[in-house]
Amino acid sequence: MKLQKQFLNQIKEIVSNARQKAIRSVNTERVMMYWQIGKLIFEEEQNGEERAEYGKFLIKSIETELKPVFGSVFSSRQLYRCVQFYKIFPIVSALRTQFHWSHYKLLISISNQNKRTFYIAEAEKNNWSARQLQRQINSQLFERLLLSNDVQDVLAVAQQNKIPENPTEIIKDPMVLEFLGLKRESSYYEKDFETAVITHLQDFILELGNGFSFVSRQKRIHIDGDEFFIDLVFYNRLLQCFVVIEIKNKKITHQDLGQLQMYVNYFDRFEKQEFENATIGILLCTDKNDAMVKISLPKDNKTIIASKYQLYLPTEEQLMEEVLKEVKRIDDIK
């Protein structure tokens, strides 16, 4: 006699749900434990006459007494982290139930309040794992968005207080695509790049920004007997429009922009519905001449974006250099 597969699947589902609830419960209790420890130490520290010195004495004393019993939970480093945790999140109701201690360790290491607020909102909204949050911090997502947006606009979109109206509020320049596994020292074809994107589609959508969903690869279109293929097509539910992407493993030319403009026009005339917004075109390239891009496109252009991509995480020095360039550009305009 053989048990029915459906019956066995029901049992498996019960076990799986119970395990997930147990894990969530353990993570929640762990977060609360660290928060309560931080609160207790902070309040005791405030009672000391020489707070800075008493704080050091207090941390060291707790470590000496409790680390041999409970292990690394009571190391000086962890205890300082608990105090910082409480200082940043002094109201227990502000803690996010879906965040693990790994999330909070990353968040409390961010000193800039606006930056931390941005990552809290994005991690909560997109249900990022701690690993995904770390990747976004390491790729300096916040700073890349600031290159073409105001701080308050970036925060408003992240906290869903504002619906993005401009593609640059979501789409980054440059894009960081280290997860594709393509070595910057190696030569590769655009088809290799496209295949890598499909293989790592979830990561690519995460890098693209909020609200994207995959539609098509090598979308074939016919124009008066001629056949063309669009590399990638996505849809963005926040911007309510199609997004067509062309990939170039070289510095872009004005001909590349013209080709992308043709694809955008095609989608606007033959694919988009009346209630949808104008199609956006993204030209992913290894390098670009910003002045050439501006001259090649209309002054009021809001639909064509040329975005550099890099196959490695940026260093802080590289990003700071880009930020300073942008600040200088804004000052020159003023």
C-alpha positions in Angstrom: 0.0 0.0 0.0 1.4 3.4 -1.1 0.7 6.7 0.6 -0.7 9.4 -1.6 1.7 12.1 -2.6 -0.7 14.9 -1.7 -1.0 13.5 1.9 2.8 13.4 2.2 3.1 17.0 0.8 0.7 18.2 3.5 2.9 16.8 6.2 6.0 18.3 4.6 4.2 21.7 4.5 3.3 21.5 8.2 6.9 20.6 9.2 8.3 23.4 6.9 5.9 26.0 8.3 6.7 25.0 11.9 10.4 25.3 11.2 10.1 28.7 9.7 8.0 29.9 12.6 10.6 28.5 15.0 13.4 30.3 13.2 11.5 33.6 13.1 10.8 33.2 16.8 14.5 32.6 17.6 15.6 35.6 15.5 13.0 37.9 17.1 14.0 36.8 20.6 17.7 37.3 19.8 17.1 40.8 18.5 15.1 41.6 21.6 17.8 40.2 23.9 20.4 42.5 22.4 18.1 45.5 22.5 17.3 44.9 26.2 21.0 44.4 27.0 21.8 47.6 25.3 19.0 49.5 27.1 20.2 48.2 30.5 23.8 49.1 29.9 22.9 52.5 28.5 20.7 53.4 31.5 23.3 52.1 34.0 26.0 54.1 32.2 24.0 57.3 32.5 24.0 56.9 36.3 27.8 57.0 36.4 29.4 60.3 37.4 32.2 60.1 34.8 30.1 58.6 32.0 32.8 57.8 29.4 35.1 56.2 31.9 32.3 54.5 33.8 31.0 53.1 30.4 34.4 51.5 29.6 34.6 50.1 33.2 31.0 48.8 32.9 31.6 47.0 29.5 34.8 45.5 30.7 33.3 44.3 33.9 30.3 42.6 32.2 32.7 40.9 29.7 34.9 39.6 32.6 31.9 38.2 34.5 29.6 36.9 31.8 31.8 36.0 28.8 33.2 32.8 30.4 29.6 31.7 31.1 27.7 32.8 27.9 30.5 33.1 25.3 31.0 35.8 22.6 27.5 37.3 23.3 29.2 39.2 26.1 32.4 40.3 24.3 33.3 44.0 24.6 32.7 44.5 20.9 29.2 42.9 21.0 28.3 44.8 24.2 29.2 48.1 22.6 27.2 47.1 19.5 24.2 46.4 21.8 24.4 49.9 23.3 24.7 51.4 19.8 21.7 49.4 18.8 19.6 50.8 21.6 20.7 54.4 20.9 19.7 54.2 17.3 16.5 52.3 17.9 15.4 53.5 21.4 11.7 52.7 20.8 11.1 49.0 20.7 8.0 49.3 18.5 10.3 50.8 15.8 12.1 47.4 15.4 11.1 45.5 12.2 10.0 42.0 12.8 11.4 40.7 9.5 14.9 42.0 10.3 17.4 39.6 11.8 20.3 40.6 14.0 22.4 40.4 10.9 20.4 43.2 9.3 20.7 45.4 12.4 24.5 44.8 12.6 24.8 46.2 9.1 22.4 49.1 9.8 24.0 50.3 13.1 27.4 50.4 11.3 26.0 53.3 9.1 26.7 56.6 10.7 24.8 58.8 8.3 21.1 59.0 9.4 19.7 59.7 5.9 21.6 56.8 4.5 20.5 54.4 7.3 16.9 55.6 6.9 17.1 54.8 3.1 18.4 51.3 3.7 15.9 50.5 6.4 13.0 51.6 4.1 14.4 49.7 1.0 15.2 46.5 3.0 11.7 46.5 4.6 9.9 47.3 1.3 11.8 44.7 -0.8 12.1 42.1 1.9 15.9 42.0 1.5 17.9 39.3 3.2 20.9 40.4 5.2 23.1 39.3 2.4 21.2 41.4 -0.2 21.3 44.4 2.2 25.0 44.0 2.6 25.5 43.8 -1.2 23.5 47.0 -1.7 25.5 48.8 1.0 28.8 47.6 -0.5 27.7 48.7 -4.0 26.8 52.1 -2.5 23.3 52.2 -3.9 22.4 55.3 -1.8 25.3 57.3 -3.1 24.7 56.3 -6.7 21.1 57.4 -6.6 22.3 60.8 -5.1 24.4 61.4 -8.3 21.2 62.4 -10.1 18.7 63.0 -7.3 18.1 65.1 -4.3 18.4 63.4 -0.9 14.8 64.1 0.1 13.5 62.7 -3.2 15.6 59.5 -2.7 14.2 59.1 0.8 10.6 59.9 -0.2 10.7 57.2 -3.0 12.3 54.6 -0.7 9.7 55.3 2.0 6.9 55.2 -0.5 5.9 58.7 0.3 6.3 59.6 -3.4 5.6 57.8 -6.6 8.7 58.1 -8.9 8.0 60.3 -11.8 11.5 60.4 -13.4 13.4 57.1 -14.3 16.6 58.5 -12.7 14.8 58.2 -9.3 15.0 54.4 -9.7 17.6 53.6 -12.3 21.3 54.0 -11.3 24.2 55.3 -13.2 26.6 53.5 -12.9 25.1 50.1 -12.4 27.2 47.6 -10.5 27.0 44.1 -12.0 29.7 42.1 -10.2 27.3 39.2 -9.7 27.3 38.4 -13.4 30.7 36.8 -13.0 32.2 38.4 -16.1 35.8 39.5 -15.5 36.6 43.1 -16.5 40.0 41.9 -17.8 38.5 39.4 -20.1 36.9 40.0 -23.5 33.3 38.9 -23.9 30.5 39.2 -26.4 27.3 41.1 -25.7 25.5 37.7 -26.0 27.6 36.4 -23.1 26.5 39.5 -21.1 22.9 38.9 -21.9 23.1 35.2 -21.0 24.7 36.1 -17.7 21.8 38.6 -17.0 19.2 35.8 -17.6 21.2 33.4 -15.4 21.3 36.0 -12.6 17.9 37.6 -13.4 16.8 38.1 -9.7 20.1 39.9 -8.9 19.8 42.0 -12.1 16.3 43.1 -11.3 17.4 44.0 -7.8 20.2 46.2 -9.3 17.8 47.8 -11.8 15.6 49.1 -9.0 12.1 48.9 -7.6 9.1 47.7 -9.5 10.8 45.8 -12.4 9.6 42.5 -13.9 11.1 40.6 -16.8 9.1 40.5 -20.1 11.3 39.2 -22.9 14.8 38.4 -24.2 15.8 39.1 -27.8 12.4 40.5 -28.5 11.8 40.3 -32.3 10.2 43.2 -34.1 9.3 43.8 -37.7 9.5 47.2 -39.4 8.4 47.2 -43.0 10.0 43.9 -43.8 13.2 44.4 -41.8 13.7 42.3 -38.6 15.3 43.6 -35.4 16.0 42.1 -32.0 15.8 44.0 -28.7 18.2 42.6 -26.1 16.0 42.8 -23.0 12.5 44.0 -22.2 11.2 44.7 -18.7 8.1 46.4 -17.3 8.1 48.8 -14.3 4.8 48.9 -12.4 5.8 52.0 -10.5 6.6 54.0 -13.6 3.8 52.1 -15.5 5.8 51.7 -18.6 7.9 49.2 -20.7 11.7 49.4 -20.3 13.8 48.3 -23.2 17.5 47.6 -22.6 20.3 47.4 -25.2 23.7 46.1 -24.2 27.0 47.4 -25.6 30.4 46.0 -24.4 32.1 49.2 -25.7 31.9 53.0 -25.5 28.6 54.0 -27.0 28.1 56.0 -30.2 25.3 58.3 -31.4 24.3 55.4 -33.7 23.7 53.3 -30.6 21.4 56.0 -29.2 19.5 56.2 -32.5 19.0 52.5 -32.5 17.6 52.5 -29.0 15.4 55.5 -29.8 13.9 53.5 -32.7 13.1 50.6 -30.3 11.5 53.0 -27.8 9.4 54.6 -30.6 8.3 51.1 -31.8 7.1 50.2 -28.3 5.3 53.5 -27.8 3.4 53.1 -31.1 2.7 49.4 -31.2 3.0 47.8 -27.7 2.0 50.3 -25.0 -1.6 50.8 -24.0 -3.3 54.2 -23.6 -3.2 54.1 -19.8 0.6 53.4 -19.8 3.4 56.0 -19.8 6.0 56.5 -22.4 8.6 53.6 -22.9 12.0 54.1 -21.3 15.2 53.0 -23.1 18.4 52.1 -21.2 21.6 51.8 -23.0 24.1 49.7 -20.9 27.6 50.4 -21.9 31.2 50.2 -20.6 31.9 53.9 -21.2 30.1 57.0 -22.5 30.7 60.6 -23.5 28.1 62.5 -21.5 28.3 65.6 -23.7 27.7 63.5 -26.8 24.7 61.8 -25.2 23.2 65.2 -24.3 23.7 66.6 -27.8 22.4 63.4 -29.4 19.1 63.5 -27.4 16.4 66.1 -27.3 16.8 68.8 -24.5 13.6 67.6 -22.8 14.6 63.9 -23.0 13.2 61.8 -20.2 13.0 58.4 -21.9 16.5 57.5 -23.0 19.1 56.7 -20.3 22.7 55.9 -21.0 24.1 54.0 -18.0 27.6 52.8 -17.5 28.0 49.4 -16.0 31.0 48.0 -14.1 31.7 44.4 -13.3 33.2 45.1 -9.8 32.1 46.8 -6.6 33.3 50.4 -6.5 35.8 51.6 -4.0 34.9 54.5 -1.7 37.5 56.6 -3.4 36.0 56.0 -6.8 32.5 56.9 -5.7 33.7 60.0 -3.9 35.4 61.1 -7.1 32.1 60.7 -8.9 30.2 62.6 -6.2 32.7 65.5 -6.3 32.3 65.6 -10.1 28.5 65.9 -9.8 28.8 68.6 -7.1 31.1 70.6 -9.4 28.7 70.1 -12.3 25.8 71.5 -10.2 27.9 74.5 -9.0 28.8 75.2 -12.6 25.2 75.3 -13.6 24.4 77.7 -10.8 
